[in-house]
Amino acid sequence: MTHILALIDGSVYTHSVCDHAAWAARQYGGDIELLHVLNTRRTSAFPADLSGAIGLGARSTLLDELAAHDARAAELAKERGRTILDAAQQRLDSSRRGACQPRPAHRRDRRLPRQARR
């Protein structure tokens, strides 16, 4: 049996990826697994290390606030990913005929070393 891995990111190409995966599953009689990867890269206009610019008492408070903020941002990213996967699942279900069995997956980004990414 053929296994089709459809990588989706919520961009304008997601619908096309789902449609092509459904087509391939119908043609080759395979199942579909949807994969959305959470990006763990940090992008910010501010420097990452501000520890030298604050006092000792404020540092622990700031770290607690940053940890709470990061936890909330991670939850929002997971919710967004789940929404993307659910929408893709619905699109596959609407175009599915026969043996196509989509299985959503949600995994975290495991960055490759710089040499392996080339």
PyMOL CGO cylinders between C-alpha atoms (Angstrom):
from pymol import cmd
from pymol.cgo import CYLINDER

trace = [
    CYLINDER, 0.00, 0.00, 0.00, 1.18, 3.50, -0.83, 0.3, 1, 1, 1, 1, 1, 1,
    CYLINDER, 1.18, 3.50, -0.83, 1.60, 6.03, 1.96, 0.3, 1, 1, 1, 1, 1, 1,
    CYLINDER, 1.60, 6.03, 1.96, 1.33, 9.72, 1.03, 0.3, 1, 1, 1, 1, 1, 1,
    CYLINDER, 1.33, 9.72, 1.03, 2.75, 12.39, 3.33, 0.3, 1, 1, 1, 1, 1, 1,
    CYLINDER, 2.75, 12.39, 3.33, 1.19, 15.82, 2.71, 0.3, 1, 1, 1, 1, 1, 1,
    CYLINDER, 1.19, 15.82, 2.71, 3.15, 18.66, 4.29, 0.3, 1, 1, 1, 1, 1, 1,
    CYLINDER, 3.15, 18.66, 4.29, 0.96, 21.68, 4.96, 0.3, 1, 1, 1, 1, 1, 1,
    CYLINDER, 0.96, 21.68, 4.96, 1.68, 25.10, 6.45, 0.3, 1, 1, 1, 1, 1, 1,
    CYLINDER, 1.68, 25.10, 6.45, -1.53, 27.09, 6.15, 0.3, 1, 1, 1, 1, 1, 1,
    CYLINDER, -1.53, 27.09, 6.15, -0.30, 29.03, 3.12, 0.3, 1, 1, 1, 1, 1, 1,
    CYLINDER, -0.30, 29.03, 3.12, -2.24, 29.52, -0.11, 0.3, 1, 1, 1, 1, 1, 1,
    CYLINDER, -2.24, 29.52, -0.11, -0.74, 26.24, -1.37, 0.3, 1, 1, 1, 1, 1, 1,
    CYLINDER, -0.74, 26.24, -1.37, -2.34, 24.08, 1.34, 0.3, 1, 1, 1, 1, 1, 1,
    CYLINDER, -2.34, 24.08, 1.34, -5.52, 23.48, -0.66, 0.3, 1, 1, 1, 1, 1, 1,
    CYLINDER, -5.52, 23.48, -0.66, -3.49, 22.46, -3.69, 0.3, 1, 1, 1, 1, 1, 1,
    CYLINDER, -3.49, 22.46, -3.69, -1.37, 20.06, -1.62, 0.3, 1, 1, 1, 1, 1, 1,
    CYLINDER, -1.37, 20.06, -1.62, -4.52, 18.44, -0.20, 0.3, 1, 1, 1, 1, 1, 1,
    CYLINDER, -4.52, 18.44, -0.20, -6.13, 18.15, -3.63, 0.3, 1, 1, 1, 1, 1, 1,
    CYLINDER, -6.13, 18.15, -3.63, -3.00, 16.58, -5.13, 0.3, 1, 1, 1, 1, 1, 1,
    CYLINDER, -3.00, 16.58, -5.13, -2.62, 14.19, -2.19, 0.3, 1, 1, 1, 1, 1, 1,
    CYLINDER, -2.62, 14.19, -2.19, -6.26, 13.10, -2.58, 0.3, 1, 1, 1, 1, 1, 1,
    CYLINDER, -6.26, 13.10, -2.58, -5.73, 12.60, -6.31, 0.3, 1, 1, 1, 1, 1, 1,
    CYLINDER, -5.73, 12.60, -6.31, -2.58, 10.52, -5.72, 0.3, 1, 1, 1, 1, 1, 1,
    CYLINDER, -2.58, 10.52, -5.72, -4.38, 8.44, -3.08, 0.3, 1, 1, 1, 1, 1, 1,
    CYLINDER, -4.38, 8.44, -3.08, -7.20, 7.70, -5.52, 0.3, 1, 1, 1, 1, 1, 1,
    CYLINDER, -7.20, 7.70, -5.52, -4.76, 6.85, -8.32, 0.3, 1, 1, 1, 1, 1, 1,
    CYLINDER, -4.76, 6.85, -8.32, -2.44, 4.63, -6.28, 0.3, 1, 1, 1, 1, 1, 1,
    CYLINDER, -2.44, 4.63, -6.28, -4.79, 3.40, -3.57, 0.3, 1, 1, 1, 1, 1, 1,
    CYLINDER, -4.79, 3.40, -3.57, -2.86, 4.83, -0.64, 0.3, 1, 1, 1, 1, 1, 1,
    CYLINDER, -2.86, 4.83, -0.64, -3.53, 6.52, 2.66, 0.3, 1, 1, 1, 1, 1, 1,
    CYLINDER, -3.53, 6.52, 2.66, -2.70, 10.15, 3.48, 0.3, 1, 1, 1, 1, 1, 1,
    CYLINDER, -2.70, 10.15, 3.48, -0.94, 11.55, 6.50, 0.3, 1, 1, 1, 1, 1, 1,
    CYLINDER, -0.94, 11.55, 6.50, -1.13, 15.31, 7.04, 0.3, 1, 1, 1, 1, 1, 1,
    CYLINDER, -1.13, 15.31, 7.04, 1.89, 16.93, 8.66, 0.3, 1, 1, 1, 1, 1, 1,
    CYLINDER, 1.89, 16.93, 8.66, 2.12, 20.47, 10.01, 0.3, 1, 1, 1, 1, 1, 1,
    CYLINDER, 2.12, 20.47, 10.01, 5.40, 21.46, 11.66, 0.3, 1, 1, 1, 1, 1, 1,
    CYLINDER, 5.40, 21.46, 11.66, 5.60, 24.09, 14.37, 0.3, 1, 1, 1, 1, 1, 1,
    CYLINDER, 5.60, 24.09, 14.37, 8.42, 26.52, 13.76, 0.3, 1, 1, 1, 1, 1, 1,
    CYLINDER, 8.42, 26.52, 13.76, 10.66, 26.94, 16.81, 0.3, 1, 1, 1, 1, 1, 1,
    CYLINDER, 10.66, 26.94, 16.81, 12.85, 29.65, 15.33, 0.3, 1, 1, 1, 1, 1, 1,
    CYLINDER, 12.85, 29.65, 15.33, 12.70, 32.97, 17.13, 0.3, 1, 1, 1, 1, 1, 1,
    CYLINDER, 12.70, 32.97, 17.13, 12.44, 36.13, 15.07, 0.3, 1, 1, 1, 1, 1, 1,
    CYLINDER, 12.44, 36.13, 15.07, 12.70, 39.44, 16.84, 0.3, 1, 1, 1, 1, 1, 1,
    CYLINDER, 12.70, 39.44, 16.84, 14.02, 42.92, 16.15, 0.3, 1, 1, 1, 1, 1, 1,
    CYLINDER, 14.02, 42.92, 16.15, 15.34, 43.12, 19.71, 0.3, 1, 1, 1, 1, 1, 1,
    CYLINDER, 15.34, 43.12, 19.71, 18.53, 41.52, 21.03, 0.3, 1, 1, 1, 1, 1, 1,
    CYLINDER, 18.53, 41.52, 21.03, 17.98, 38.13, 22.67, 0.3, 1, 1, 1, 1, 1, 1,
    CYLINDER, 17.98, 38.13, 22.67, 20.03, 38.75, 25.83, 0.3, 1, 1, 1, 1, 1, 1,
    CYLINDER, 20.03, 38.75, 25.83, 19.00, 41.72, 27.96, 0.3, 1, 1, 1, 1, 1, 1,
    CYLINDER, 19.00, 41.72, 27.96, 20.11, 40.25, 31.30, 0.3, 1, 1, 1, 1, 1, 1,
    CYLINDER, 20.11, 40.25, 31.30, 22.84, 42.82, 31.85, 0.3, 1, 1, 1, 1, 1, 1,
    CYLINDER, 22.84, 42.82, 31.85, 20.42, 45.72, 31.53, 0.3, 1, 1, 1, 1, 1, 1,
    CYLINDER, 20.42, 45.72, 31.53, 18.15, 44.87, 34.50, 0.3, 1, 1, 1, 1, 1, 1,
    CYLINDER, 18.15, 44.87, 34.50, 18.52, 44.55, 38.25, 0.3, 1, 1, 1, 1, 1, 1,
    CYLINDER, 18.52, 44.55, 38.25, 18.56, 41.28, 40.20, 0.3, 1, 1, 1, 1, 1, 1,
    CYLINDER, 18.56, 41.28, 40.20, 15.00, 41.52, 41.57, 0.3, 1, 1, 1, 1, 1, 1,
    CYLINDER, 15.00, 41.52, 41.57, 13.49, 42.42, 38.22, 0.3, 1, 1, 1, 1, 1, 1,
    CYLINDER, 13.49, 42.42, 38.22, 15.33, 39.61, 36.48, 0.3, 1, 1, 1, 1, 1, 1,
    CYLINDER, 15.33, 39.61, 36.48, 13.37, 36.76, 38.09, 0.3, 1, 1, 1, 1, 1, 1,
    CYLINDER, 13.37, 36.76, 38.09, 10.07, 38.57, 37.56, 0.3, 1, 1, 1, 1, 1, 1,
    CYLINDER, 10.07, 38.57, 37.56, 10.92, 39.20, 33.93, 0.3, 1, 1, 1, 1, 1, 1,
    CYLINDER, 10.92, 39.20, 33.93, 11.94, 35.57, 33.42, 0.3, 1, 1, 1, 1, 1, 1,
    CYLINDER, 11.94, 35.57, 33.42, 8.63, 34.38, 34.90, 0.3, 1, 1, 1, 1, 1, 1,
    CYLINDER, 8.63, 34.38, 34.90, 6.71, 36.72, 32.60, 0.3, 1, 1, 1, 1, 1, 1,
    CYLINDER, 6.71, 36.72, 32.60, 8.72, 35.59, 29.57, 0.3, 1, 1, 1, 1, 1, 1,
    CYLINDER, 8.72, 35.59, 29.57, 8.14, 31.93, 30.42, 0.3, 1, 1, 1, 1, 1, 1,
    CYLINDER, 8.14, 31.93, 30.42, 4.38, 32.54, 30.72, 0.3, 1, 1, 1, 1, 1, 1,
    CYLINDER, 4.38, 32.54, 30.72, 4.41, 34.46, 27.43, 0.3, 1, 1, 1, 1, 1, 1,
    CYLINDER, 4.41, 34.46, 27.43, 6.32, 31.65, 25.67, 0.3, 1, 1, 1, 1, 1, 1,
    CYLINDER, 6.32, 31.65, 25.67, 3.89, 29.04, 27.04, 0.3, 1, 1, 1, 1, 1, 1,
    CYLINDER, 3.89, 29.04, 27.04, 0.90, 31.03, 25.76, 0.3, 1, 1, 1, 1, 1, 1,
    CYLINDER, 0.90, 31.03, 25.76, 2.57, 31.55, 22.36, 0.3, 1, 1, 1, 1, 1, 1,
    CYLINDER, 2.57, 31.55, 22.36, 3.22, 27.80, 22.10, 0.3, 1, 1, 1, 1, 1, 1,
    CYLINDER, 3.22, 27.80, 22.10, -0.43, 27.05, 22.91, 0.3, 1, 1, 1, 1, 1, 1,
    CYLINDER, -0.43, 27.05, 22.91, -1.60, 29.51, 20.27, 0.3, 1, 1, 1, 1, 1, 1,
    CYLINDER, -1.60, 29.51, 20.27, 0.75, 27.96, 17.70, 0.3, 1, 1, 1, 1, 1, 1,
    CYLINDER, 0.75, 27.96, 17.70, -0.64, 24.50, 18.50, 0.3, 1, 1, 1, 1, 1, 1,
    CYLINDER, -0.64, 24.50, 18.50, -4.22, 25.77, 18.17, 0.3, 1, 1, 1, 1, 1, 1,
    CYLINDER, -4.22, 25.77, 18.17, -3.39, 27.37, 14.83, 0.3, 1, 1, 1, 1, 1, 1,
    CYLINDER, -3.39, 27.37, 14.83, -1.75, 24.15, 13.66, 0.3, 1, 1, 1, 1, 1, 1,
    CYLINDER, -1.75, 24.15, 13.66, -4.75, 22.09, 14.76, 0.3, 1, 1, 1, 1, 1, 1,
    CYLINDER, -4.75, 22.09, 14.76, -7.05, 24.46, 12.86, 0.3, 1, 1, 1, 1, 1, 1,
    CYLINDER, -7.05, 24.46, 12.86, -4.90, 24.09, 9.73, 0.3, 1, 1, 1, 1, 1, 1,
    CYLINDER, -4.90, 24.09, 9.73, -4.95, 20.29, 10.07, 0.3, 1, 1, 1, 1, 1, 1,
    CYLINDER, -4.95, 20.29, 10.07, -8.73, 20.22, 10.66, 0.3, 1, 1, 1, 1, 1, 1,
    CYLINDER, -8.73, 20.22, 10.66, -9.39, 22.37, 7.57, 0.3, 1, 1, 1, 1, 1, 1,
    CYLINDER, -9.39, 22.37, 7.57, -7.12, 20.15, 5.47, 0.3, 1, 1, 1, 1, 1, 1,
    CYLINDER, -7.12, 20.15, 5.47, -8.86, 17.05, 6.85, 0.3, 1, 1, 1, 1, 1, 1,
    CYLINDER, -8.86, 17.05, 6.85, -12.24, 18.48, 5.82, 0.3, 1, 1, 1, 1, 1, 1,
    CYLINDER, -12.24, 18.48, 5.82, -10.94, 19.24, 2.34, 0.3, 1, 1, 1, 1, 1, 1,
    CYLINDER, -10.94, 19.24, 2.34, -9.63, 15.68, 1.99, 0.3, 1, 1, 1, 1, 1, 1,
    CYLINDER, -9.63, 15.68, 1.99, -12.91, 14.25, 3.29, 0.3, 1, 1, 1, 1, 1, 1,
    CYLINDER, -12.91, 14.25, 3.29, -14.89, 16.25, 0.74, 0.3, 1, 1, 1, 1, 1, 1,
    CYLINDER, -14.89, 16.25, 0.74, -12.72, 15.03, -2.14, 0.3, 1, 1, 1, 1, 1, 1,
    CYLINDER, -12.72, 15.03, -2.14, -12.09, 11.52, -0.83, 0.3, 1, 1, 1, 1, 1, 1,
    CYLINDER, -12.09, 11.52, -0.83, -13.29, 8.48, -2.70, 0.3, 1, 1, 1, 1, 1, 1,
    CYLINDER, -13.29, 8.48, -2.70, -12.45, 4.91, -1.82, 0.3, 1, 1, 1, 1, 1, 1,
    CYLINDER, -12.45, 4.91, -1.82, -9.30, 3.92, 0.03, 0.3, 1, 1, 1, 1, 1, 1,
    CYLINDER, -9.30, 3.92, 0.03, -7.99, 7.35, 1.02, 0.3, 1, 1, 1, 1, 1, 1,
    CYLINDER, -7.99, 7.35, 1.02, -7.65, 7.39, 4.83, 0.3, 1, 1, 1, 1, 1, 1,
    CYLINDER, -7.65, 7.39, 4.83, -6.14, 10.68, 6.04, 0.3, 1, 1, 1, 1, 1, 1,
    CYLINDER, -6.14, 10.68, 6.04, -4.35, 10.61, 9.40, 0.3, 1, 1, 1, 1, 1, 1,
    CYLINDER, -4.35, 10.61, 9.40, -3.44, 14.03, 10.78, 0.3, 1, 1, 1, 1, 1, 1,
    CYLINDER, -3.44, 14.03, 10.78, -0.09, 14.41, 12.52, 0.3, 1, 1, 1, 1, 1, 1,
    CYLINDER, -0.09, 14.41, 12.52, 1.34, 17.32, 14.45, 0.3, 1, 1, 1, 1, 1, 1,
    CYLINDER, 1.34, 17.32, 14.45, 5.06, 17.42, 15.20, 0.3, 1, 1, 1, 1, 1, 1,
    CYLINDER, 5.06, 17.42, 15.20, 7.58, 19.97, 16.36, 0.3, 1, 1, 1, 1, 1, 1,
    CYLINDER, 7.58, 19.97, 16.36, 10.29, 21.27, 14.07, 0.3, 1, 1, 1, 1, 1, 1,
    CYLINDER, 10.29, 21.27, 14.07, 13.59, 19.47, 14.54, 0.3, 1, 1, 1, 1, 1, 1,
    CYLINDER, 13.59, 19.47, 14.54, 16.10, 21.75, 12.91, 0.3, 1, 1, 1, 1, 1, 1,
    CYLINDER, 16.10, 21.75, 12.91, 18.89, 20.09, 10.96, 0.3, 1, 1, 1, 1, 1, 1,
    CYLINDER, 18.89, 20.09, 10.96, 22.50, 21.25, 11.32, 0.3, 1, 1, 1, 1, 1, 1,
    CYLINDER, 22.50, 21.25, 11.32, 23.41, 23.98, 8.83, 0.3, 1, 1, 1, 1, 1, 1,
    CYLINDER, 23.41, 23.98, 8.83, 25.40, 21.55, 6.59, 0.3, 1, 1, 1, 1, 1, 1,
    CYLINDER, 25.40, 21.55, 6.59, 22.48, 19.09, 6.33, 0.3, 1, 1, 1, 1, 1, 1,
    CYLINDER, 22.48, 19.09, 6.33, 20.01, 21.77, 5.22, 0.3, 1, 1, 1, 1, 1, 1,
    CYLINDER, 20.01, 21.77, 5.22, 21.86, 22.52, 1.95, 0.3, 1, 1, 1, 1, 1, 1,
]
cmd.load_cgo(trace, "trace")
